Structures are given as C-alpha cells and as structure tokens.
C-alpha cells in the first residue's frame, strides 16, 4: 500500500459481529477501502485499524460498517 498522508491507528468497538465469518466480511470490506485491519475479534467486538487520512476518513469507515449492519460504539 502506498501512503499519501498521515497514518491513523484506531481501536474501536463494533456491535453486531457474531462469528468468524463476520470478521472476514468486515476485513474484506475495509480492505477494499484501503483500511488495514490490524486485529479483529467477534467475541469482544474489538477492531484495530490503520488508515491513510488522505484516502479515507473515519466517518466513511463508520458508514461502511453501518451498511453491513454493524454499529461503531467507541
């Protein structure tokens, strides 16, 4: 991945992940948006991501997750 801007790293909690398939689905969706998934757990809802702020912003990431039925809690 080529980065144009400052890399942002975030730890968030996502509501609605129920199984390993949810982890795979969300990882694929985020990677399509050039968001790197550093760790993800359906058991705790924890998601650690890294992204280029010039490529995508956090609001768009939250929107992509919401489109799949998942809510960002923190």
C-alpha positions in Angstrom: 0.0 0.0 0.0 1.3 3.5 -0.9 0.5 6.1 1.7 0.0 9.8 0.8 -0.9 11.2 4.2 -0.6 10.6 7.9 -1.4 7.1 9.0 -4.1 6.9 11.7 -4.4 4.0 14.0 -7.7 3.4 15.9 -9.0 0.9 18.3 -12.8 0.7 18.1 -15.7 -1.5 19.4 -18.1 -2.8 16.8 -21.6 -4.1 17.7 -23.0 -6.8 15.6 -20.1 -9.2 15.0 -21.3 -12.7 15.8 -18.9 -15.2 14.2 -15.6 -15.6 12.4 -17.5 -15.0 9.1 -18.4 -11.5 10.3 -14.7 -10.9 10.9 -13.8 -12.0 7.4 -16.6 -9.9 5.8 -15.7 -6.7 7.6 -12.0 -7.2 6.9 -12.7 -7.6 3.2 -15.0 -4.6 3.1 -12.4 -2.4 5.0 -9.5 -3.6 2.9 -11.5 -2.6 -0.3 -11.4 1.0 1.2 -7.7 0.8 1.8 -8.1 0.3 5.6 -5.7 -2.1 7.1 -7.3 -4.4 9.8 -4.6 -5.0 12.4 -6.8 -7.1 14.6 -10.4 -8.1 14.9 -12.5 -10.2 17.3 -16.1 -11.1 17.0 -16.0 -12.3 20.7 -15.2 -8.9 22.1 -16.2 -6.6 19.2 -12.7 -5.2 19.2 -11.4 -3.8 15.9 -8.0 -2.2 15.4 -7.4 -0.5 12.1 -4.9 1.7 10.4 -5.7 4.0 7.5 -4.3 6.9 5.5 -6.3 10.0 6.4 -5.9 11.4 2.8 -7.5 8.3 1.4 -10.5 7.8 3.7 -11.8 9.4 6.9 -13.3 7.8 10.0 -16.9 8.9 9.2 -16.7 6.9 5.9 -15.4 3.9 7.7 -18.3 4.0 10.2 -20.7 4.4 7.3 -19.2 1.3 5.5 -19.6 -0.7 8.7 -23.2 0.5 9.2 -24.1 -0.5 5.6 -23.3 -4.1 6.7 -25.4 -3.8 9.9 -22.6 -3.0 12.3 -22.5 -0.1 14.7 -19.3 1.6 15.9 -19.7 2.0 19.7 -16.3 3.6 20.6 
